[in-house]
């Protein structure tokens, strides 16, 4: 009798482990699983992260969330579970209900239920179901190297005032040598300044005298010689 009971407990344990495995697979595939009178589990995607020192982009990770007493339609689920366990839909419903009953009993009795790969379920001080997800995110992809891509002669639009020009056009404008400006006026100004300085020096030494600039020789009128 004891041997039969032990064998029955063993097969129940195997069935329970198999149920956990299939429920985990369903959760990974469809991102959400509702367990009546327990709650709804969901697979939550975490964004990809960049590791700049190593120039690596790490892929998105996944973790699990839980909302108590949130249920959804189970019709398609039982068809899927029956195929996964190779049993009829009716047998899948019976086996799943037994699993849920046992799970709820363990939590109510104060046990900590460890769902491998998902997290732990237990009862908090208020008697509510508490879920603690696994600490390590699930990673389904490999990290990739992030190398800076430099494209030679790649064009892009640049806004200049009210106009838009391509980067190639701006490069031509910025590298174009400036037009040579005429400098004749600078020489003319310099010469004018030199003349003004010379005149200033001259008048300061000789004074501003009109006769000084003329011929100082006196003119003597010539007498006409009368000839007879």
C-alpha positions in Angstrom: 0.0 0.0 0.0 2.8 2.4 0.9 4.6 1.5 -2.3 1.5 2.3 -4.4 1.1 5.6 -2.6 4.7 6.6 -3.1 4.4 5.8 -6.8 1.3 7.9 -7.1 3.0 10.8 -5.4 6.0 10.4 -7.7 3.8 10.5 -10.8 1.9 13.5 -9.5 5.2 15.2 -8.9 6.3 14.4 -12.5 3.0 15.7 -13.8 3.4 18.9 -11.8 6.9 19.5 -13.0 5.8 18.9 -16.6 2.9 21.4 -16.1 5.3 24.1 -14.8 7.5 23.5 -17.9 4.7 23.7 -20.3 3.2 26.8 -18.7 6.7 28.4 -18.8 6.9 27.6 -22.5 3.4 29.1 -23.1 4.4 32.3 -21.3 7.5 32.7 -23.4 5.7 32.1 -26.6 2.6 34.2 -26.0 3.9 36.7 -23.4 0.9 36.3 -21.1 -0.6 33.5 -19.0 -3.6 33.7 -16.7 -4.0 31.2 -13.8 -7.5 31.3 -12.3 -7.7 32.4 -8.6 -4.0 33.2 -8.7 -3.3 36.0 -11.2 -1.9 36.9 -14.6 1.8 36.6 -15.5 3.3 38.6 -18.3 6.7 38.7 -20.1 8.0 42.3 -20.1 10.6 43.5 -22.5 13.4 45.6 -21.3 15.1 48.0 -23.8 18.5 47.3 -25.3 21.5 49.0 -23.6 24.7 50.4 -24.9 28.1 49.8 -23.4 30.2 52.7 -24.8 33.6 51.8 -23.3 33.5 48.4 -25.0 31.5 49.7 -28.0 28.9 47.0 -27.6 25.1 47.1 -27.7 23.5 44.5 -25.5 20.2 43.0 -26.7 16.8 43.6 -25.0 16.2 41.5 -21.9 13.0 40.1 -20.5 11.6 39.8 -17.1 8.2 38.7 -15.6 5.5 40.8 -14.0 2.4 39.6 -12.0 -1.0 41.0 -11.4 -3.3 39.2 -8.9 -6.8 38.1 -9.9 -6.6 39.2 -13.5 -8.0 36.5 -15.7 -8.6 36.1 -19.4 -10.2 33.6 -21.8 -8.7 30.1 -21.5 -10.3 28.5 -24.5 -7.3 28.6 -26.8 -5.0 27.8 -23.9 -6.5 24.4 -23.2 -6.3 23.4 -26.8 -2.6 24.3 -26.8 -2.0 22.6 -23.5 -3.7 19.4 -24.7 -1.4 19.3 -27.7 1.7 20.0 -25.6 0.9 17.2 -23.1 -0.4 14.8 -25.8 -3.8 14.6 -24.1 -7.4 15.6 -25.0 -8.7 19.1 -24.3 -11.0 17.7 -21.5 -8.0 15.9 -19.8 -6.0 19.1 -20.1 -8.7 21.1 -18.3 -8.9 18.5 -15.5 -5.1 18.3 -15.1 -4.7 22.1 -15.1 -7.5 22.6 -12.5 -5.8 20.0 -10.2 -2.5 21.9 -10.7 -4.2 25.3 -9.8 -5.9 23.8 -6.7 -2.6 22.4 -5.4 -0.7 25.6 -6.2 -3.3 27.7 -4.3 -3.3 25.3 -1.3 0.5 25.6 -1.0 0.5 29.4 -1.1 -2.4 29.6 1.4 -0.5 27.3 3.8 2.5 29.6 3.8 4.8 27.7 1.5 7.0 29.5 -1.0 6.4 28.0 -4.4 9.5 28.3 -6.7 8.5 28.4 -10.3 11.8 27.6 -12.0 12.9 30.3 -14.5 10.0 32.6 -13.6 10.1 33.5 -9.8 8.6 32.6 -6.5 5.0 32.8 -5.2 4.1 33.2 -1.5 1.6 34.8 0.8 2.3 38.3 2.3 1.3 39.6 5.7 -2.1 40.8 4.3 -2.8 37.3 3.0 -2.4 38.4 -0.7 -0.3 36.5 -3.2 3.2 38.0 -3.6 5.4 37.4 -6.6 9.1 37.9 -6.8 10.5 37.5 -10.4 13.9 36.0 -11.1 16.7 38.6 -10.6 18.4 37.9 -13.9 16.8 39.1 -17.1 16.2 36.6 -19.9 18.4 37.2 -22.9 17.4 35.6 -26.2 19.9 37.4 -28.5 23.6 38.1 -28.7 25.3 41.5 -28.1 26.6 43.2 -31.2 29.5 45.5 -31.8 28.8 49.2 -32.3 31.4 50.7 -34.6 31.1 54.2 -35.8 30.4 54.3 -39.5 32.1 57.1 -41.5 30.7 57.6 -45.0 33.0 59.5 -47.4 31.3 62.3 -49.3 27.9 61.6 -47.7 25.6 64.5 -48.3 23.1 66.0 -45.9 21.0 69.1 -45.8 22.3 72.2 -44.0 20.1 75.2 -43.2 21.8 78.5 -44.0 19.6 81.5 -43.0 16.3 80.9 -44.9 17.8 78.6 -47.4 18.8 74.9 -47.4 22.0 73.7 -49.0 23.7 70.4 -49.2 26.8 69.7 -47.2 28.7 69.4 -50.5 27.6 72.9 -51.6 28.6 74.3 -48.2 32.0 72.7 -48.4 32.6 74.4 -51.8 31.5 77.8 -50.4 33.7 77.5 -47.4 36.8 76.3 -49.2 36.4 78.8 -52.2 39.3 81.3 -52.1 38.1 84.9 -51.5 38.2 87.4 -54.3 41.2 89.6 -54.4 40.2 93.1 -53.4 41.6 96.2 -55.1 44.0 98.2 -52.8 44.6 101.3 -55.0 42.6 103.5 -52.6 45.0 102.6 -49.7 48.0 103.8 -51.7 46.1 107.0 -52.6 45.3 107.7 -48.9 48.9 107.1 -47.9 50.3 109.5 -50.5 47.7 112.1 -49.5 48.7 111.8 -45.8 52.4 112.2 -46.8 51.5 115.4 -48.7 49.6 116.8 -45.8 52.5 116.1 -43.4 54.9 117.7 -45.8 52.8 120.9 -46.1 52.4 121.0 -42.4 56.1 120.8 -41.8 56.9 123.5 -44.5 54.4 126.1 -43.2 55.5 125.5 -39.7 59.1 126.4 -40.6 58.5 129.2 -43.2 55.2 130.6 -42.0 52.2 131.3 -44.1 53.6 134.2 -46.2 52.4 134.8 -49.8 55.6 136.6 -50.8 57.7 133.8 -49.5 56.4 131.6 -52.2 57.0 134.3 -55.0 60.1 135.7 -56.7 61.9 138.0 -54.2 63.8 139.9 -57.0 62.6 143.5 -57.5 61.5 144.5 -60.9 63.0 147.8 -62.2 61.2 149.4 -65.1 63.4 149.9 -68.1 63.7 153.4 -69.4 63.0 153.9 -73.1 65.9 155.3 -75.0 64.7 157.8 -77.5 66.5 157.8 -80.7 66.4 160.7 -83.0 
